[in-house]
């Protein structure tokens, strides 16, 4: 009986934890706190530091590539060609 009770407590805790993370993320989006962080708060609770660093570097590299493509497309030409 203790094993079943322990198992159910663990399941309920995991469900509660996921609901709490969803609530934290919804508050984060509601208050528009997305300006200074790459990922929502739940990402930092559910991933290890190594995963966070790796994902951050991949995301920043992707953003740098997009920025350089945008810069080449719109700022690489002379003013006469931009019409």
Buried (B, 14 or more C-beta within 10 A) or exposed (E): EEEEEEEEEEEEEEEEEEEEBEEBBEEBEEEEEEEEEEBBBBBEEEBEEEEBEEBEEEEEEEEEEEEEEEEEEEEEEEEEEEE
